[in-house]
Amino acid sequence: MNDIYLIQTEAFGKVGIYAPRDEDSSLTTSPQYRDGDFGNPVPSGPGGTSTSPVAGNYLNLNPHMNSWGVYNPNGPYVSAHAIGHLAPAQYGGLSYAVVGNPALDV
C-alpha cells in the first residue's frame, strides 16, 4: 500500500492526503483520536474510492502536528497544490476512515 489516502472530511469533502506512517501519522483498525469522518464514505468511482473503509483502516494524524495539507483526490500531492489544511493540534489529534487508496504515490 502506498502513502496516499482518500478520506472524507467535514470541511473539504473527499480529499487526498499524503501521510507516510511515522511519528506524525499512523494507520490502525480503529480511530485513535476524535473521529474526523463526519460524513458517510463517498460512492465508488475513479481514483480508488470505495463505499466502505479500506480494510477497516483509520488514518490517525498525531496531535503535535499543527497543519496537514489536503489535496484534490486526483492530485498532485505537493504543497503548492494543497486545497486546504487539517489542524490535528487544535483537536488533540484527528482520525479519519480511509475511503480509498489511489494506485499512485508521490
C-alpha positions as CSV (number, residue, x, y, z in Angstrom):
1,M,0.0,0.0,0.0
2,N,1.3,3.5,-0.8
3,D,1.2,6.6,1.4
4,I,-1.6,8.4,-0.4
5,Y,-5.1,8.0,1.2
6,L,-8.5,9.3,0.3
7,I,-10.5,10.5,3.4
8,Q,-13.9,12.2,3.8
9,T,-13.7,15.5,5.8
10,E,-16.4,17.7,7.0
11,A,-14.8,20.9,5.7
12,F,-13.4,19.8,2.4
13,G,-15.4,16.7,1.4
14,K,-13.4,13.8,-0.1
15,V,-9.7,14.7,-0.3
16,G,-6.4,13.1,-0.8
17,I,-3.7,13.2,1.8
18,Y,0.0,12.1,1.7
19,A,0.6,10.5,5.1
20,P,3.6,8.2,5.5
21,R,3.4,6.2,8.7
22,D,5.9,7.7,11.0
23,E,5.9,9.8,14.2
24,D,3.3,12.2,12.6
25,S,0.7,9.7,11.5
26,S,-0.4,6.1,11.8
27,L,-2.7,3.6,10.2
28,T,-4.8,1.5,12.6
29,T,-8.0,-0.6,12.5
30,S,-9.8,1.7,14.9
31,P,-9.6,5.5,15.4
32,Q,-7.1,6.8,18.0
33,Y,-8.4,10.3,18.2
34,R,-11.6,12.3,17.7
35,D,-13.3,10.9,14.6
36,G,-12.7,13.4,11.8
37,D,-15.0,11.4,9.4
38,F,-18.2,13.4,9.8
39,G,-20.0,12.1,6.8
40,N,-20.5,8.8,5.0
41,P,-17.9,7.5,2.6
42,V,-18.5,8.5,-1.0
43,P,-19.7,6.1,-3.7
44,S,-17.3,4.1,-5.7
45,G,-15.7,5.8,-8.7
46,P,-12.4,6.7,-10.3
47,G,-9.3,7.1,-8.2
48,G,-9.6,4.1,-6.0
49,T,-12.6,5.2,-3.9
50,S,-14.9,2.8,-2.1
51,T,-18.2,2.7,-0.3
52,S,-16.5,1.3,2.9
53,P,-13.2,2.0,4.6
54,V,-10.2,0.3,3.1
55,A,-9.8,-2.9,5.1
56,G,-11.3,-1.1,8.1
57,N,-8.3,1.3,8.3
58,Y,-8.2,4.7,10.0
59,L,-5.6,7.3,9.3
60,N,-4.6,9.0,12.6
61,L,-3.0,12.4,12.5
62,N,-1.0,12.9,15.7
63,P,-1.7,16.0,17.9
64,H,1.8,17.5,17.7
65,M,1.1,18.4,14.0
66,N,-0.2,22.0,13.6
67,S,-1.2,21.8,10.0
68,W,-1.6,18.9,7.5
69,G,-2.2,19.6,3.8
70,V,-5.0,18.0,1.8
71,Y,-5.3,17.8,-1.9
72,N,-7.7,17.2,-4.8
73,P,-8.3,13.4,-4.8
74,N,-6.6,13.1,-8.2
75,G,-3.5,15.0,-7.0
76,P,-0.9,16.3,-7.5
77,Y,0.1,15.8,-3.9
78,V,2.6,18.6,-3.5
79,S,2.3,21.6,-1.1
80,A,1.9,24.1,-4.0
81,H,-1.4,22.3,-4.9
82,A,-2.9,22.0,-1.4
83,I,-6.6,22.8,-1.3
84,G,-6.8,23.2,2.4
85,H,-5.3,22.1,5.8
86,L,-6.4,20.0,8.7
87,A,-5.4,21.0,12.2
88,P,-4.8,17.9,14.4
89,A,-3.1,20.0,17.2
90,Q,-6.3,22.1,17.6
91,Y,-8.4,18.9,18.4
92,G,-5.8,16.8,20.2
93,G,-5.3,14.6,17.1
94,L,-7.7,13.5,14.4
95,S,-8.7,10.1,12.9
96,Y,-10.3,9.6,9.5
97,A,-11.7,6.4,8.0
98,V,-9.8,5.7,4.8
99,V,-12.3,5.5,1.9
100,G,-9.8,4.9,-0.8
101,N,-6.2,4.3,-1.8
102,P,-5.3,5.6,-5.3
103,A,-2.9,3.4,-7.3
104,L,-0.3,6.2,-7.3
105,D,2.2,7.7,-5.0
106,V,4.2,10.9,-4.9
